[in-house]
């Protein structure tokens, strides 16, 4: 017999598996059956409710008595061998590219994945060089390399785009490749940057064992286009790879690809995005604000927050909002070229850092980009680039990031000192108004004031802002047909994921990768 339960529990029960199972069996008078090994308790859903003074956890569960539960995941790594099948090219080994590759294999197409960066293990050396020596490898960094930007910069799987694909399937594929089953339960699933490399490696092994190919340190420098059809790609060594179609999944920072598309007169469009700073508080402060207590104890996870405000500047209202909040995390250098400073956030699986950081960003639109109109569709990208280079120059020309205490920024005062920070390359105390365009600085300043009213204690000089958070999403969209997902001008080209403007995180990119793979296979792969 299967019984479904909806419970409201204290954290010490909801986040302790043994205590949870014991509590549930007591509720249904199943102690004797439990002692006889006839009961299985499975948590189905868990979400924290911190609105009241005392934090509660909403839990859905299933209790199985005298019957075996259904398998935890329906997904199975049962891939056909596609080594001799027609091949399709995937440019980029981020979540969009890797999940596209797995789906192509299931559909009987051989994926050839081309990645400019290194594999996850070799990538560690490139990240260490950024953090310790301030050396940026433009081909392998926090944005480029196996697994994409998510591998070494966080691992959040939450998405609002669940209608764009099978979100549960994406989670199950992660579990099948080594992720903890807790991501199937938590309302805001998170893998953690310390666990993602092994999972990404396992996905690569699934691709290779099925006969697919994955090529690292291999850069696409041109497209092979004939008679309005994408035939393949040309590589940095002069060689050419051809296939039945090309899934372009290069991520939001592959600026050379955007230049290439424009130079080849392949239709692209300017796209709205957001830009601002990272703000870092002591995690203990965020915990006390959100959980209404001095310490969160041993069971509650590091607290997060989500804030938004509408700020008027010169008569125009725009959103200022938190983005990619990383509780118990670190700020990391996300530049993809020397001479620029870009910051991002990440959290390990335990979220046990002493710091909490979040992007606080402002919506950017055509009005902001008017001075860059000469660059056409690449105006947003050039706007990003100029601010990143200015941040680097003002902070000293290395990967040291410009920073300012939060209240000092609001009061237009250069900070005499900066608090300890999780950002390894180091900080330089500057007036952030010298880095940020005036309209962005104004909106951030007013936004912080409003956030301080909404979240008591948030506006504090114990927090500091670190610049710049500029790679929130792609400033360019590569258009595609709504139904076929194919480029409207170039047949056989399937723009995909964050870089093409159709995703905003690991899960949504993975779902988009699967959809593009399905469309490519349906259109160009002959039934076997």
Secondary structure in CASP SS format (residue, H / E / C, confidence):
PFRMAT SS
TARGET T0000
AUTHOR 0000-0000-0000
METHOD secondary structure of the structure
MODEL  1
X C 1.00
X E 1.00
X E 1.00
X E 1.00
X E 1.00
X E 1.00
X E 1.00
X E 1.00
X E 1.00
X C 1.00
X H 1.00
X H 1.00
X H 1.00
X H 1.00
X C 1.00
X C 1.00
X H 1.00
X H 1.00
X H 1.00
X H 1.00
X H 1.00
X H 1.00
X H 1.00
X H 1.00
X H 1.00
X H 1.00
X H 1.00
X C 1.00
X C 1.00
X C 1.00
X H 1.00
X H 1.00
X H 1.00
X H 1.00
X H 1.00
X C 1.00
X C 1.00
X C 1.00
X E 1.00
X E 1.00
X E 1.00
X E 1.00
X E 1.00
X E 1.00
X E 1.00
X E 1.00
X E 1.00
X E 1.00
X E 1.00
X C 1.00
X C 1.00
X C 1.00
X C 1.00
X C 1.00
X C 1.00
X E 1.00
X E 1.00
X E 1.00
X E 1.00
X E 1.00
X E 1.00
X E 1.00
X E 1.00
X E 1.00
X E 1.00
X C 1.00
X C 1.00
X C 1.00
X C 1.00
X C 1.00
X C 1.00
X C 1.00
X C 1.00
X C 1.00
X C 1.00
X C 1.00
X C 1.00
X C 1.00
X C 1.00
X C 1.00
X C 1.00
X C 1.00
X C 1.00
X C 1.00
X C 1.00
X C 1.00
X E 1.00
X E 1.00
X E 1.00
X E 1.00
X E 1.00
X C 1.00
X C 1.00
X E 1.00
X H 1.00
X H 1.00
X H 1.00
X H 1.00
X H 1.00
X H 1.00
X H 1.00
X H 1.00
X H 1.00
X H 1.00
X H 1.00
X H 1.00
X C 1.00
X C 1.00
X C 1.00
X E 1.00
X E 1.00
X E 1.00
X E 1.00
X E 1.00
X C 1.00
X C 1.00
X C 1.00
X C 1.00
X C 1.00
X H 1.00
X H 1.00
X H 1.00
X H 1.00
X H 1.00
X H 1.00
X H 1.00
X H 1.00
X H 1.00
X H 1.00
X H 1.00
X H 1.00
X H 1.00
X H 1.00
X C 1.00
X C 1.00
X C 1.00
X C 1.00
X C 1.00
X C 1.00
X C 1.00
X C 1.00
X C 1.00
X C 1.00
X C 1.00
X C 1.00
X C 1.00
X E 1.00
X C 1.00
X C 1.00
X C 1.00
X C 1.00
X C 1.00
X C 1.00
X C 1.00
X C 1.00
X E 1.00
X C 1.00
X C 1.00
X C 1.00
X C 1.00
X C 1.00
X H 1.00
X H 1.00
X H 1.00
X C 1.00
X C 1.00
X H 1.00
X H 1.00
X H 1.00
X H 1.00
X H 1.00
X H 1.00
X H 1.00
X H 1.00
X H 1.00
X H 1.00
X C 1.00
X C 1.00
X C 1.00
X C 1.00
X H 1.00
X H 1.00
X H 1.00
X H 1.00
X C 1.00
X E 1.00
X C 1.00
X C 1.00
X C 1.00
X E 1.00
X C 1.00
X C 1.00
X H 1.00
X H 1.00
X H 1.00
X H 1.00
X H 1.00
X H 1.00
X H 1.00
X H 1.00
X H 1.00
X H 1.00
X H 1.00
X H 1.00
X H 1.00
X H 1.00
X H 1.00
X H 1.00
X H 1.00
X C 1.00
X C 1.00
X C 1.00
X E 1.00
X E 1.00
X E 1.00
X C 1.00
X C 1.00
X C 1.00
X C 1.00
X E 1.00
X E 1.00
X E 1.00
X E 1.00
X E 1.00
X E 1.00
X E 1.00
X C 1.00
X C 1.00
X E 1.00
X E 1.00
X E 1.00
X E 1.00
X E 1.00
X E 1.00
X E 1.00
X C 1.00
X C 1.00
X C 1.00
X C 1.00
X E 1.00
X E 1.00
X E 1.00
X C 1.00
X C 1.00
X C 1.00
X E 1.00
X E 1.00
X E 1.00
X C 1.00
X C 1.00
X C 1.00
X C 1.00
X C 1.00
X C 1.00
X H 1.00
X H 1.00
X H 1.00
X H 1.00
X H 1.00
X H 1.00
X H 1.00
X H 1.00
X H 1.00
X C 1.00
X C 1.00
X C 1.00
X C 1.00
X C 1.00
X E 1.00
X E 1.00
X C 1.00
X C 1.00
X E 1.00
X E 1.00
X E 1.00
X E 1.00
X E 1.00
X E 1.00
X E 1.00
X E 1.00
X E 1.00
X E 1.00
X H 1.00
X H 1.00
X H 1.00
X H 1.00
X H 1.00
X H 1.00
X H 1.00
X H 1.00
X H 1.00
X C 1.00
X C 1.00
X C 1.00
X C 1.00
X C 1.00
X C 1.00
X C 1.00
X C 1.00
X C 1.00
X C 1.00
X C 1.00
X C 1.00
X C 1.00
X C 1.00
X C 1.00
X C 1.00
X E 1.00
X E 1.00
X E 1.00
X E 1.00
X E 1.00
X E 1.00
X C 1.00
X C 1.00
X E 1.00
X E 1.00
X E 1.00
X E 1.00
X E 1.00
X E 1.00
X E 1.00
X E 1.00
X E 1.00
X E 1.00
X E 1.00
X C 1.00
X C 1.00
X E 1.00
X E 1.00
X E 1.00
X E 1.00
X E 1.00
X C 1.00
X C 1.00
X C 1.00
X C 1.00
X C 1.00
X C 1.00
X C 1.00
X C 1.00
X C 1.00
X E 1.00
X E 1.00
X E 1.00
X E 1.00
X E 1.00
X C 1.00
X C 1.00
X C 1.00
X C 1.00
X C 1.00
X C 1.00
X C 1.00
X E 1.00
X E 1.00
X E 1.00
X E 1.00
X E 1.00
X E 1.00
X E 1.00
X E 1.00
X E 1.00
X E 1.00
X C 1.00
X H 1.00
X H 1.00
X H 1.00
X H 1.00
X H 1.00
X H 1.00
X H 1.00
X H 1.00
X H 1.00
X H 1.00
X H 1.00
X H 1.00
X H 1.00
X H 1.00
X H 1.00
X H 1.00
X H 1.00
X H 1.00
X H 1.00
X H 1.00
X H 1.00
X H 1.00
X H 1.00
X H 1.00
X H 1.00
X H 1.00
X H 1.00
X H 1.00
X H 1.00
X H 1.00
X C 1.00
X C 1.00
X C 1.00
X C 1.00
X C 1.00
X E 1.00
X E 1.00
X E 1.00
X E 1.00
X E 1.00
X H 1.00
X H 1.00
X H 1.00
X H 1.00
X H 1.00
X C 1.00
X C 1.00
X C 1.00
X C 1.00
X C 1.00
X C 1.00
X C 1.00
X C 1.00
X C 1.00
X C 1.00
X C 1.00
X C 1.00
X C 1.00
X C 1.00
X C 1.00
X C 1.00
X E 1.00
X E 1.00
X E 1.00
X C 1.00
X C 1.00
X H 1.00
X H 1.00
X H 1.00
X C 1.00
X C 1.00
X C 1.00
X H 1.00
X H 1.00
X H 1.00
X H 1.00
X H 1.00
X H 1.00
X H 1.00
X H 1.00
X H 1.00
X H 1.00
X H 1.00
X H 1.00
X H 1.00
X H 1.00
X H 1.00
X H 1.00
X H 1.00
X C 1.00
X C 1.00
X C 1.00
X C 1.00
X C 1.00
X C 1.00
X C 1.00
X C 1.00
X C 1.00
X E 1.00
X E 1.00
X E 1.00
X E 1.00
X E 1.00
X E 1.00
X C 1.00
X C 1.00
X C 1.00
X C 1.00
X C 1.00
X C 1.00
X E 1.00
X E 1.00
X C 1.00
X C 1.00
X C 1.00
X C 1.00
X C 1.00
X C 1.00
X C 1.00
X C 1.00
X C 1.00
X C 1.00
X C 1.00
X C 1.00
X C 1.00
X E 1.00
X C 1.00
X E 1.00
X E 1.00
X E 1.00
X C 1.00
X H 1.00
X H 1.00
X H 1.00
X H 1.00
X C 1.00
X C 1.00
X C 1.00
X C 1.00
X C 1.00
X H 1.00
X H 1.00
X H 1.00
X H 1.00
X H 1.00
X H 1.00
X H 1.00
X H 1.00
X H 1.00
X H 1.00
X H 1.00
X H 1.00
X H 1.00
X H 1.00
X H 1.00
X H 1.00
X H 1.00
X H 1.00
X H 1.00
X C 1.00
X C 1.00
X C 1.00
X C 1.00
END
